[in-house]
Structure formats: structure tokens, C-alpha cells
Amino acid sequence: MRALPVSPAVLLMLAFLAGPIGYCVYLAFTDLQLTGQASSSLIGFENFREAFTDEDFLNAVWLTLVFTVLSSLVGQNTLGLGLALLMQRASKPLRTLTGGIVVTAWVLPEVVAGFLLYTFFQKQGTLNAILDFLHLPSQNWLFTLPILAVSFANVWRGTAFSMLVYSAALNEIPKEIVESAQVDGAGGWRRLWHITLPMIRRSIGTNLMLNTLQTLSVFGLIWVMTRGGPGNRSQTLPLYMYEEAFQNSMIGYATAVALLLLIVGSLFSLVYMRLLRTEV
């Protein structure tokens, strides 16, 4: 009887979450193709063996890690915390203006944000116009440094979420503790390291987990800016899966890659959940 109130939610999760995941697991062990095949058959771990011997897949894994570390773990997390700390001391008009600008970038559709950053980084774009005005050397950023360009774009678009999370966490820190540390002579950096960061540890873990999972699945932003190019120098796993599934018609193989990405996301989640269980 105790399980009766939650049974509808459990059934919905089984139907719309566990069901599709289970079907994807099945497809990952088949040779299903989008076209040119009458039926599919089970081929065991062949898709996974092919993935780990494919240089394009290994390149996509590496670029996904680089993109995630630069834009999520370092970029969005650090910049969001920095903005939240600065806004704690800023005047109300400045907080409103800064928050409005940052949140506007966050609420833009991913495709729109991609086009805006494309026009910023392209050879005749805004960044090169600024560099030319300052008499500094310019370059085709989407060709020379594509993974850094899309990483910056993801930081620009997603920092607002981290800023809001950390702003809420900082507001929960008792002012008496901070004032006592100031009276004892603790400087700004010591207060940050020994008081602020330990007291918002759980918020840091939550923010890192959500940002990492979101960044691992970014597709539209990179597709609009570079389409994974030039060559495959900005081809992360979501773009690699799209190419294998809908351009090469290898549905079974692409699903196996998607399953590997799901496992990677699950591993990140386990690490962050362990951090969330740690008591301050």
C-alpha cells in the first residue's frame, strides 16, 4: 500500500525513461542501418570493438573531454562563481544590469546563440574587426582554433546558470560568520577558501553535475558554428553520432556510441553524487 501513491510516477519513468534506454541498449548490439537493409541481426560487441579502433571516435572522445573541461568545469563554473561573488558587493542597478545581460545569453535558443557566435568568430566577424581596430593580428578563428571557439561560445551561453546557482548559495551563508572572520583579520582570499567554498560545497557539486551533463550533449551550438570542422577538429561525440547515424546510416553503431556517452555521463554523475554526500 505504501508504494501505491508513487506507482503512477514509477510507471511513467519505466515507460518514458527506462524503456527507451533499454531499446537503445538492444540496438547497440545490432547491425541496424537506416537504409539499404531489409532486417537487422545481433552482432554482439562488434560495434563497441569498432568504436575503440576508430580514430575518428577516439578523436571525438578527446574533443568532448576538452570541450567539457574548458567550457563547463573551468569556464562556466569559474566564471559563474566569480560573477556571483562580484554581484554580492555590487550596487543594485549594476547587479540588475549584469544579471540581465548574462541571463539574456542563457535564454537565447541554442541555434540563435550559435549564429551570433559564428558571426563573432568568423574571418570577417566582430572579433577580427576589434583586433584590426587595435592594430592586432587577426585570424580565422573557426579554422585555426575551432574547439576553443565553440568552448568559448558554450561559456558565453551557459554561465548564467552557474551564476544563479552560486548567487543563491552565497545568500545562504550567515553574515555573522563572514563578519567574524573579518574581525579576526582574514583577508578576502582566506575567507573564500576557508569559509565560502566549504559552505557552498553542495551547490558546487550540484552545479558541476548539471553543467557537465548538459555540456556532454551540446549539439546545435557546435553544428551551427563549425559542423564539427574543419575536418573533424571540433567534432564532439554528439556530432560524431549524428554523422554515423544519419549520414552514414549506421544506426546500430551510432547507438553504441550513444550508450558509451551515457556511461561517461553516469560516471561523472556518480563522482558528483559522492561529492554531494560529503558533509561539510
Secondary structure, DSSP 8 states (H G I E B T S, - for coil): -TTTTTHHHHHHHIIIIIHHHHHHHHHHTB---SSS-S---B-TTHHHHHHHT-HHHHHHHHHHHHHHIIIIIIIIHHHHHHHHHHHHHS-HHHHHHHHHHHHHHHHS-HHHHHHHHHHHHSTTSHHHHHHHHTT-----HHHHSHHHHHHHHHHHHHHHHHHHHHHHHHHTS-HHHHHHHHHTT--HHHHIIIIIHHHTHHHHHHHHHHHHHHHHT--HHHHHHTTT-STTTT--HHHHHHIIIIIS--HHHHHHHHHHHHHHHHHHHHHHHHHHHS--
